[in-house]
Amino acid sequence: MNDAHTLRAIQAPIKARYRERPREALVTLRAEGRLGEGLSCRVETGKALVTAGLHPATGGTGEAACSGDMLLEALVACAGVTLNAVATALEIPLRGAVVRAEGDLDFRGTLGVSKEVPVGFDGIRLHFDLDTEAPEERIEQLLKLTERYCVVYQTLCRPTDVRATCRKV
């Protein structure tokens, strides 16, 4: 599915169905993990099992995936897929692209060393290196629409309601 016609043909009936029956467009995505050995959590991604652990800056060994890295990887994955779909829909030829994300963390917050330092990323930067002959205005349009339709990007850019609960089993 590397052409706009095929993409539109696949998505047209889905879009029509969602226009007619909006509730069918509401989907709940889920993730689940189980505590593993040491200070780890094993997460089933749907395609593979990932063991997440402490980042070396907080005492981890570096052998397990860091959840902060996983967040950036989710952003890169979503932005890359969205960029590819938007480029296809707009018929912007890409010979290739590299998507990179980087974020700044001050681990004093996570470790409780300083209450003045927030826990979490202080800033995240998303970069696209595109191999294309497309003019700048088309690239700007591609970036604007990629930002607009990337689920992870939009979730990170706007406040969302996240609640934690706890129960005994």
C-alpha positions as a printed NumPy array, in Angstrom:
array([[  0.   ,   0.   ,   0.   ],
       [  2.447,   2.643,  -1.152],
       [  0.14 ,   4.758,  -3.271],
       [ -2.538,   7.314,  -2.46 ],
       [ -5.245,   5.511,  -4.458],
       [ -4.846,   2.248,  -2.521],
       [ -4.692,   4.065,   0.831],
       [ -7.866,   6.023,   0.058],
       [ -9.625,   2.863,  -1.144],
       [ -8.806,   1.081,   2.105],
       [ -9.728,   4.006,   4.356],
       [-12.863,   5.262,   2.532],
       [-15.262,   2.579,   3.842],
       [-13.815,   2.902,   7.333],
       [-14.301,   6.683,   7.313],
       [-17.843,   6.27 ,   5.963],
       [-18.69 ,   3.769,   8.692],
       [-17.359,   6.132,  11.378],
       [-19.39 ,   9.02 ,   9.948],
       [-22.552,   6.888,  10.025],
       [-21.834,   5.19 ,  13.361],
       [-19.43 ,   7.412,  15.36 ],
       [-19.377,   5.056,  18.354],
       [-17.62 ,   2.418,  16.249],
       [-14.636,   4.776,  15.988],
       [-14.11 ,   4.649,  19.758],
       [-11.539,   1.99 ,  20.566],
       [ -9.89 ,   1.295,  23.897],
       [ -6.243,   0.309,  23.566],
       [ -4.728,  -1.608,  26.445],
       [ -1.322,  -2.505,  27.749],
       [ -0.458,  -4.841,  30.584],
       [  2.71 ,  -5.711,  32.407],
       [  3.683,  -8.05 ,  35.207],
       [  6.401,  -7.433,  37.74 ],
       [  9.481,  -9.452,  36.895],
       [ 12.752, -10.339,  38.533],
       [ 14.605,  -7.59 ,  40.315],
       [ 13.189,  -4.166,  39.595],
       [ 11.61 ,  -5.003,  36.249],
       [  8.22 ,  -5.197,  34.595],
       [  7.478,  -7.503,  31.657],
       [  5.218,  -5.842,  29.109],
       [  3.418,  -7.668,  26.308],
       [  3.46 ,  -5.318,  23.325],
       [  1.205,  -7.411,  21.128],
       [  4.157,  -8.306,  18.919],
       [  6.844,  -9.103,  21.46 ],
       [  7.553,  -9.296,  25.167],
       [  9.607,  -6.413,  26.526],
       [ 11.247,  -6.273,  29.934],
       [ 11.385,  -2.736,  31.295],
       [ 13.696,  -1.765,  34.104],
       [ 15.481,   1.08 ,  35.746],
       [ 17.586,   3.406,  33.608],
       [ 21.288,   3.264,  34.517],
       [ 21.007,   6.856,  35.787],
       [ 18.685,   5.515,  38.513],
       [ 20.618,   2.359,  39.356],
       [ 19.588,   0.05 ,  36.529],
       [ 21.983,  -2.243,  34.702],
       [ 20.993,  -1.07 ,  31.214],
       [ 19.996,  -4.631,  30.264],
       [ 16.247,  -3.905,  30.435],
       [ 14.393,  -1.364,  28.336],
       [ 13.928,   2.018,  29.98 ],
       [ 10.305,   3.181,  29.941],
       [ 11.47 ,   6.691,  29.014],
       [ 13.179,   5.242,  25.945],
       [ 10.013,   3.276,  25.206],
       [  7.965,   6.479,  25.303],
       [ 10.317,   8.084,  22.774],
       [ 10.245,   4.913,  20.668],
       [  6.431,   5.01 ,  20.67 ],
       [  6.587,   8.633,  19.501],
       [  9.058,   7.758,  16.729],
       [  6.977,   4.76 ,  15.634],
       [  3.707,   6.698,  15.543],
       [  5.253,   9.749,  13.872],
       [  7.009,   7.561,  11.297],
       [  3.848,   5.663,  10.379],
       [  1.836,   8.9  ,  10.271],
       [  4.472,  10.664,   8.145],
       [  4.498,   7.745,   5.714],
       [  0.694,   7.665,   5.463],
       [  0.413,  11.44 ,   5.011],
       [  3.172,  11.472,   2.383],
       [  1.382,   8.66 ,   0.567],
       [ -1.998,  10.416,   0.74 ],
       [ -0.499,  13.713,  -0.475],
       [  1.567,  11.926,  -3.122],
       [  4.802,  13.377,  -1.772],
       [  7.53 ,  10.998,  -2.922],
       [  9.936,   9.956,  -0.163],
       [ 12.983,   7.908,  -1.06 ],
       [ 13.569,   7.462,   2.631],
       [ 13.216,   9.108,   6.009],
       [ 14.732,   8.88 ,   9.45 ],
       [ 12.646,   9.838,  12.468],
       [ 14.424,  10.625,  15.724],
       [ 13.167,  11.71 ,  19.142],
       [ 15.18 ,  12.911,  22.07 ],
       [ 14.077,  14.072,  25.477],
       [ 15.704,  15.685,  28.476],
       [ 15.307,  14.177,  31.944],
       [ 16.71 ,  15.381,  35.236],
       [ 16.827,  12.216,  37.319],
       [ 17.034,  14.185,  40.573],
       [ 13.225,  14.425,  40.357],
       [ 12.695,  10.697,  39.783],
       [ 15.047,   9.757,  42.602],
       [ 13.519,  12.281,  45.02 ],
       [ 16.828,  14.105,  45.389],
       [ 15.133,  17.462,  44.796],
       [ 11.459,  18.306,  45.176],
       [ 12.007,  21.357,  42.963],
       [ 12.929,  19.194,  39.981],
       [  9.881,  17.817,  38.152],
       [  9.587,  14.106,  37.408],
       [  9.423,  13.411,  33.696],
       [ 10.721,  14.854,  30.479],
       [ 11.498,  18.562,  30.489],
       [ 11.467,  18.731,  26.712],
       [ 11.083,  16.368,  23.78 ],
       [ 12.339,  17.072,  20.277],
       [ 11.135,  15.185,  17.224],
       [ 13.284,  15.298,  14.089],
       [ 12.55 ,  14.149,  10.545],
       [ 15.354,  13.71 ,   8.003],
       [ 13.657,  13.338,   4.632],
       [ 15.173,  12.134,   1.384],
       [ 12.87 ,  13.876,  -1.079],
       [ 12.798,  16.33 ,  -3.95 ],
       [  9.538,  17.851,  -2.686],
       [  9.488,  21.648,  -2.412],
       [  9.658,  23.278,   1.029],
       [  5.959,  24.198,   1.109],
       [  4.995,  20.541,   0.58 ],
       [  7.427,  19.46 ,   3.318],
       [  5.9  ,  22.048,   5.666],
       [  2.435,  20.689,   4.854],
       [  3.684,  17.133,   5.458],
       [  5.107,  18.104,   8.866],
       [  1.972,  20.029,   9.863],
       [ -0.328,  17.114,   8.995],
       [  2.001,  14.562,  10.583],
       [  1.907,  16.548,  13.822],
       [ -1.875,  16.9  ,  13.568],
       [ -2.634,  13.201,  13.012],
       [  0.068,  11.501,  15.099],
       [ -1.726,  10.05 ,  18.141],
       [  1.32 ,   9.889,  20.409],
       [  2.512,  13.382,  19.427],
       [ -0.92 ,  14.891,  20.096],
       [ -1.245,  13.025,  23.396],
       [  2.089,  14.399,  24.574],
       [  1.349,  17.946,  23.352],
       [ -1.998,  18.393,  25.063],
       [ -2.953,  17.599,  28.615],
       [ -4.882,  14.362,  28.901],
       [ -6.718,  12.855,  31.815],
       [ -4.626,  10.052,  33.31 ],
       [ -5.755,   8.387,  36.535],
       [ -4.156,   5.667,  38.571],
       [ -6.096,   3.186,  40.675],
       [ -4.979,   0.368,  42.896],
       [ -6.76 ,  -2.769,  44.057],
       [ -5.823,  -5.909,  45.89 ],
       [ -6.191,  -9.177,  43.977]])
